[in-house]
Amino acid sequence: MKPAFFNGNRITLLESGKDYFPALVAAIDAASVDVHLESYIYANDATGRLVTAALASAARRGVQVHVMVDGFGSPDFLATQGYQLIAAGVQVMIYRPEVARLRLRRHRLRRLHRKLIVIDGRIAFVGGINVIDDNASATLAVPRLDYAVAVEGPLLAAVHRAAHHLWRLVRWANFRRRIAVRLPTPARTQHLGNVHAAFVVRDNLRHRRDIEEAYLDAIEAARDEIVLANAYFLPGRRFRHALLDAAARGVRVVVLLQGRVEYVLQHYATQALYGSLIDGGVAIHEYRPSFLHAKVAVIDGNWATIGSSNIDPFSLLMAREANVIVRDAGFAAELRASLERAIASDSTEIRADDLRKRSLLTRAAFWAAYTLVRVAVGIAGVRGKEYRG
């Protein structure tokens, strides 16, 4: 389904936790009617406790607060922050609770991966930032690189509708039909800016390919430049060919990826694709100072996307995701400048010579990881034909 664009928005770029959490907590503290928060990870750390305190305070002053977290991404949430929130009057639900963590189940990887907050129907936050400390490790001086946006204006209606639809859906699935829930505050859709933007989700019903198709449409229309940053990058054949076709017609294609090993399988599987992409003219840079968690892109200086969706089979074929797409030169220039700083100062370009120096054993490990990802996609019940070869 093609994204529906709305004009008259104010879209504010938030870079990593240093921008995001102060803005989020300030908005929660100002809430007067309702707060709805979804997160894949909700950690029991200083940032998690900060957000919990703000949500609990809002609930105690009469604000209706809904919190939904993923059962796989936040398996210990109820035992830590969850019951504290419930005691304060917050309504809490777990999306697909983990009841048998060591058991391999067909639909286990169909997760709630989006990070989305709507407050009083007046502002929403959408992006890739979980409720977790920005400093990924005490040994790393640089916080993880990630992005979100604050949304105000006509686009808010689509975000608002998606958030409350999923809450109602999961409430029914958890046999909570009789819980009394006030109708959500209507979204405020007056024009507050001049930014043209769309809200795009991925689910397992009507919007199975919407985010991927939005990327592909923009890549296939690119004439000058594609700058893409992604934490977990394992595109299928169609996506890879779109990038290679763009490079072949003279488009500058730059991909900023995770340089540090966070999840071994995904990291090695991605490395298996480096050779064909580099040989085809795609420049690959690895971000090394800390962990890269971004899921963003800028194309031709006018199209940009920020959201939760990685370019891998787990995000594009299985998880619930949410992205904002922006058509605005000023916003795109701001995001592009941030990415170019990271590429110029904090990344290392991987060249063909670097790949040739790798041992046969190392290269075999990369392809073994790629094969295991394909197997996992098949076990999850997804047709993985785009991930063959």
C-alpha positions as CSV (number, residue, x, y, z in Angstrom):
1,M,0.0,0.0,0.0
2,K,1.4,3.4,-1.0
3,P,2.0,5.8,1.9
4,A,-0.5,8.7,2.4
5,F,1.4,12.0,2.8
6,F,0.1,14.9,4.8
7,N,1.2,18.5,4.6
8,G,1.4,21.0,7.4
9,N,3.5,19.0,9.9
10,R,6.2,19.9,12.3
11,I,8.7,17.1,12.4
12,T,11.6,17.5,14.9
13,L,14.7,15.3,14.5
14,L,16.0,13.8,17.7
15,E,19.5,12.3,17.7
16,S,20.1,9.6,20.2
17,G,19.1,9.7,23.9
18,K,20.6,13.1,24.5
19,D,17.8,14.7,22.5
20,Y,15.1,12.1,22.8
21,F,14.7,11.4,26.5
22,P,14.5,15.0,27.7
23,A,11.9,15.7,25.1
24,L,10.0,12.6,25.9
25,V,10.0,13.1,29.7
26,A,9.0,16.8,29.3
27,A,6.0,15.7,27.1
28,I,4.9,13.1,29.6
29,D,5.2,15.6,32.5
30,A,3.0,18.0,30.5
31,A,0.4,15.3,29.8
32,S,-3.1,16.0,31.0
33,V,-5.3,13.3,29.4
34,D,-3.5,10.2,28.1
35,V,-0.2,8.7,27.3
36,H,0.3,5.6,25.1
37,L,3.8,4.0,24.9
38,E,5.1,1.1,22.9
39,S,8.7,-0.2,23.1
40,Y,10.5,-3.4,22.2
41,I,13.0,-3.0,25.0
42,Y,12.2,-1.3,28.3
43,A,15.2,-1.7,30.5
44,N,15.6,-1.6,34.3
45,D,18.3,1.0,34.2
46,A,18.6,4.7,34.9
47,T,16.8,5.7,31.8
48,G,14.1,3.1,32.3
49,R,13.6,4.3,35.9
50,L,13.4,8.0,34.7
51,V,10.7,7.2,32.2
52,T,8.9,5.0,34.7
53,A,8.9,7.8,37.3
54,A,7.4,10.2,34.7
55,L,4.7,7.7,33.6
56,A,3.8,6.8,37.2
57,S,3.5,10.5,38.1
58,A,1.2,11.1,35.2
59,A,-1.0,8.2,36.2
60,R,-1.2,9.4,39.8
61,R,-2.5,12.8,38.7
62,G,-5.3,11.2,36.7
63,V,-3.7,10.8,33.2
64,Q,-4.7,7.5,31.5
65,V,-1.4,5.8,30.8
66,H,-1.0,2.7,28.5
67,V,2.3,0.9,28.3
68,M,2.9,-2.1,25.9
69,V,6.3,-3.8,25.7
70,D,7.4,-6.9,23.7
71,G,7.6,-10.1,25.6
72,F,10.8,-11.2,23.9
73,G,12.6,-7.8,23.9
74,S,11.7,-7.1,27.6
75,P,11.3,-10.5,29.3
76,D,11.9,-9.2,32.8
77,F,9.7,-6.0,32.5
78,L,6.9,-7.1,34.7
79,A,9.2,-8.2,37.5
80,T,11.0,-4.8,37.5
81,Q,9.3,-1.7,36.1
82,G,6.0,-3.3,35.2
83,Y,4.5,-3.9,38.6
84,Q,5.7,-0.4,39.8
85,L,3.7,1.1,36.9
86,I,0.6,-1.0,37.6
87,A,0.7,0.0,41.3
88,A,0.6,3.6,40.1
89,G,-2.5,3.0,38.0
90,V,-0.8,2.4,34.6
91,Q,-2.4,-0.1,32.3
92,V,0.3,-2.5,31.2
93,M,0.2,-5.2,28.5
94,I,2.9,-7.6,27.2
95,Y,2.9,-8.3,23.5
96,R,3.4,-12.1,23.0
97,P,4.7,-13.0,26.4
98,E,7.6,-15.5,26.5
99,V,6.2,-18.6,28.2
100,A,8.8,-21.1,27.1
101,R,12.0,-19.2,26.3
102,L,14.0,-22.3,25.4
103,R,11.4,-23.7,23.1
104,L,11.6,-23.1,19.3
105,R,8.2,-21.9,18.1
106,R,7.1,-21.1,14.6
107,H,5.9,-17.5,15.3
108,R,8.3,-16.6,18.0
109,L,10.1,-13.9,15.9
110,R,6.8,-12.0,15.1
111,R,7.6,-9.3,17.6
112,L,6.4,-5.8,18.5
113,H,9.6,-3.9,17.4
114,R,8.2,-0.4,16.9
115,K,9.0,2.4,19.3
116,L,6.0,4.8,19.4
117,I,4.6,7.2,22.0
118,V,1.5,9.4,21.6
119,I,0.6,12.0,24.3
120,D,-2.7,13.9,24.6
121,G,-3.3,13.5,20.9
122,R,-1.0,16.5,20.5
123,I,2.5,15.0,20.0
124,A,3.9,11.6,19.0
125,F,7.4,10.2,19.1
126,V,8.4,7.6,16.4
127,G,11.8,6.1,15.8
128,G,14.4,3.5,16.7
129,I,15.1,4.4,20.3
130,N,14.1,1.9,23.0
131,V,13.6,2.8,26.7
132,I,17.2,2.1,27.6
133,D,20.4,3.9,28.6
134,D,22.0,5.6,25.7
135,N,25.5,4.4,26.7
136,A,25.7,0.9,25.4
137,S,28.6,-0.1,27.6
138,A,30.7,1.4,30.4
139,T,33.8,0.7,28.3
140,L,32.5,2.9,25.4
141,A,32.8,6.7,25.8
142,V,30.4,7.4,22.8
143,P,26.7,6.6,23.2
144,R,24.9,4.5,20.6
145,L,23.9,6.3,17.5
146,D,20.1,6.3,16.9
147,Y,17.3,8.6,15.8
148,A,13.7,9.4,16.4
149,V,11.3,12.2,15.5
150,A,8.7,14.2,17.3
151,V,5.6,14.6,15.2
152,E,3.0,17.4,15.4
153,G,0.3,18.3,12.9
154,P,-2.0,16.4,10.5
155,L,0.3,13.2,10.4
156,L,-0.5,12.8,14.1
157,A,-3.9,11.3,13.3
158,A,-2.3,8.2,11.5
159,V,0.2,7.6,14.4
160,H,-2.6,8.0,17.0
161,R,-4.9,5.6,15.1
162,A,-2.2,2.9,14.8
163,A,-1.3,3.1,18.5
164,H,-4.8,2.8,19.8
165,H,-5.7,0.1,17.2
166,L,-2.9,-2.2,18.4
167,W,-3.8,-1.6,22.0
168,R,-7.4,-2.7,21.4
169,L,-6.2,-5.7,19.3
170,V,-3.9,-7.0,22.0
171,R,-6.4,-6.3,24.7
172,W,-8.9,-8.6,22.9
173,A,-6.2,-11.2,22.3
174,N,-5.5,-11.3,26.0
175,F,-9.2,-11.7,26.9
176,R,-9.4,-8.3,28.4
177,R,-12.6,-7.3,26.5
178,R,-14.4,-6.1,29.6
179,I,-11.7,-3.7,30.9
180,A,-13.2,-0.2,30.8
181,V,-11.1,2.1,28.7
182,R,-11.9,5.7,28.0
183,L,-12.0,6.8,24.4
184,P,-8.6,8.2,23.4
185,T,-8.2,12.0,23.1
186,P,-8.8,12.9,19.4
187,A,-5.6,13.8,17.6
188,R,-4.9,17.5,17.1
189,T,-4.4,17.8,13.3
190,Q,-4.1,21.5,12.8
191,H,-1.2,22.7,10.6
192,L,1.8,23.5,12.7
193,G,4.5,23.6,10.0
194,N,5.1,23.0,6.3
195,V,6.6,19.5,6.3
196,H,5.2,16.8,4.0
197,A,5.3,13.5,5.8
198,A,3.7,10.0,5.9
199,F,3.4,7.3,8.6
200,V,4.1,3.7,7.5
201,V,3.7,0.5,9.4
202,R,4.5,-3.1,8.8
203,D,2.2,-5.8,10.2
204,N,1.1,-9.3,9.2
205,L,-2.2,-8.3,7.6
206,R,-2.8,-5.3,5.2
207,H,0.7,-3.7,5.5
208,R,3.1,-6.6,5.1
209,R,5.4,-4.9,2.7
210,D,4.6,-1.2,3.1
211,I,7.9,-0.1,4.6
212,E,10.0,-2.1,2.2
213,E,8.0,-0.9,-0.8
214,A,8.4,2.7,0.3
215,Y,12.2,2.2,0.5
216,L,12.2,0.6,-2.9
217,D,10.2,3.3,-4.6
218,A,12.5,5.9,-3.3
219,I,15.7,4.0,-4.2
220,E,14.4,3.2,-7.7
221,A,13.6,6.9,-8.3
222,A,17.0,8.1,-6.9
223,R,19.1,10.2,-9.3
224,D,21.9,11.7,-7.2
225,E,22.5,10.1,-3.8
226,I,21.4,7.4,-1.3
227,V,22.7,7.5,2.2
228,L,21.4,4.7,4.4
229,A,22.3,3.8,8.0
230,N,21.0,0.5,9.5
231,A,21.8,-1.5,12.5
232,Y,20.9,-4.9,11.1
233,F,21.3,-4.9,7.3
234,L,20.5,-8.1,5.5
235,P,18.4,-7.1,2.4
236,G,16.7,-9.5,0.1
237,R,17.6,-9.8,-3.6
238,R,15.1,-7.2,-4.7
239,F,16.5,-4.6,-2.3
240,R,20.1,-5.5,-3.1
241,H,19.4,-5.2,-6.8
242,A,17.7,-1.8,-6.3
243,L,20.9,-0.5,-4.6
244,L,23.2,-2.0,-7.3
245,D,21.0,-0.6,-10.1
246,A,21.2,2.8,-8.5
247,A,25.0,2.7,-8.3
248,A,25.1,1.4,-11.9
249,R,23.3,4.5,-13.1
250,G,25.7,6.8,-11.3
251,V,23.9,7.4,-8.0
252,R,26.2,7.8,-5.0
253,V,25.2,4.9,-2.7
254,V,26.6,4.9,0.8
255,V,25.6,2.4,3.5
256,L,26.6,3.0,7.2
257,L,26.5,-0.3,9.2
258,Q,27.3,-1.7,12.6
259,G,31.0,-2.1,13.0
260,R,30.9,-3.7,16.4
261,V,29.6,-7.2,17.0
262,E,26.4,-7.0,19.0
263,Y,24.6,-10.1,17.7
264,V,27.1,-12.6,16.1
265,L,24.7,-14.3,13.7
266,Q,23.3,-11.1,12.2
267,H,26.7,-9.4,12.0
268,Y,28.4,-12.3,10.2
269,A,25.4,-12.8,7.9
270,T,25.7,-9.2,6.8
271,Q,29.4,-9.6,6.0
272,A,28.5,-12.3,3.5
273,L,26.9,-9.6,1.2
274,Y,29.8,-7.1,1.3
275,G,31.6,-8.4,-1.7
276,S,28.8,-8.2,-4.2
277,L,27.7,-4.8,-3.0
278,I,31.2,-3.3,-3.0
279,D,31.9,-4.8,-6.4
280,G,28.7,-3.1,-7.7
281,G,29.7,0.3,-6.6
282,V,28.0,0.6,-3.1
283,A,30.3,2.2,-0.5
284,I,30.1,0.4,2.8
285,H,31.2,2.1,6.0
286,E,31.3,0.5,9.5
287,Y,30.5,2.6,12.5
288,R,33.1,1.7,15.2
289,P,33.1,4.1,18.3
290,S,29.9,2.6,19.8
291,F,26.9,0.6,18.7
292,L,24.9,1.8,15.7
293,H,21.2,1.4,16.2
294,A,19.9,3.7,13.5
295,K,17.3,2.8,10.9
296,V,17.3,5.8,8.7
297,A,17.9,7.0,5.1
298,V,18.2,10.1,3.0
299,I,17.7,10.0,-0.7
300,D,18.3,12.9,-3.2
301,G,18.4,15.5,-0.4
302,N,14.6,15.6,-0.2
303,W,13.3,12.1,0.9
304,A,14.1,10.8,4.4
305,T,12.9,8.0,6.7
306,I,13.3,7.4,10.4
307,G,11.8,4.5,12.3
308,S,12.2,1.1,13.9
309,S,12.5,-1.1,10.8
310,N,15.9,-2.7,10.0
311,I,16.6,-3.8,6.4
312,D,16.6,-7.5,7.3
313,P,14.1,-10.4,7.1
314,F,13.1,-10.1,10.8
315,S,11.9,-6.5,10.4
316,L,10.7,-6.6,6.8
317,L,8.9,-9.9,7.0
318,M,8.0,-10.6,10.6
319,A,7.9,-7.8,13.1
320,R,5.5,-4.9,13.7
321,E,7.4,-1.8,12.7
322,A,6.7,1.9,12.3
323,N,8.5,4.5,10.2
324,V,8.0,8.2,9.4
325,I,8.8,9.3,5.8
326,V,9.6,12.9,5.3
327,R,9.6,14.8,2.0
328,D,11.3,18.1,3.0
329,A,14.7,19.4,2.0
330,G,15.4,21.1,5.3
331,F,14.7,18.0,7.4
332,A,16.6,15.8,4.9
333,A,19.6,18.1,5.1
334,E,19.7,18.0,8.9
335,L,19.6,14.2,9.0
336,R,22.1,13.9,6.1
337,A,24.5,16.2,7.9
338,S,24.4,14.0,11.0
339,L,25.0,10.9,9.0
340,E,27.8,12.4,7.0
341,R,29.5,13.5,10.3
342,A,29.3,9.9,11.5
343,I,30.6,8.6,8.2
344,A,33.5,11.1,8.0
345,S,34.6,11.0,11.6
346,D,33.5,7.7,13.2
347,S,33.5,5.1,10.5
348,T,35.9,3.0,8.5
349,E,35.2,2.2,4.8
350,I,35.4,-1.4,3.8
351,R,37.1,-1.9,0.5
352,A,37.5,-4.8,-1.9
353,D,41.1,-5.3,-0.8
354,D,40.0,-5.7,2.8
355,L,37.7,-8.5,1.8
356,R,40.4,-10.3,-0.2
357,K,42.7,-10.4,2.9
358,R,40.1,-12.4,4.9
359,S,40.8,-16.1,5.3
360,L,38.7,-18.8,3.7
361,L,37.6,-19.9,7.2
362,T,36.4,-16.4,7.9
363,R,34.5,-16.1,4.7
364,A,33.0,-19.6,5.3
365,A,31.8,-18.4,8.7
366,F,30.0,-15.4,7.1
367,W,28.1,-17.6,4.6
368,A,27.3,-20.2,7.3
369,A,25.7,-17.3,9.3
370,Y,23.8,-16.2,6.2
371,T,22.5,-19.7,5.7
372,L,21.4,-19.9,9.3
373,V,19.4,-16.7,9.0
374,R,17.6,-18.2,5.9
375,V,16.8,-21.3,8.0
376,A,15.4,-19.1,10.8
377,V,13.2,-17.3,8.3
378,G,11.9,-20.6,7.0
379,I,11.2,-21.9,10.5
380,A,9.3,-18.7,11.3
381,G,6.9,-19.5,8.5
382,V,8.0,-16.8,6.1
383,R,8.7,-17.3,2.4
384,G,12.4,-16.5,2.2
385,K,12.9,-16.8,-1.5
386,E,14.4,-13.3,-1.6
387,Y,17.1,-14.5,0.8
388,R,18.4,-17.3,-1.5
389,G,21.8,-16.6,-2.9
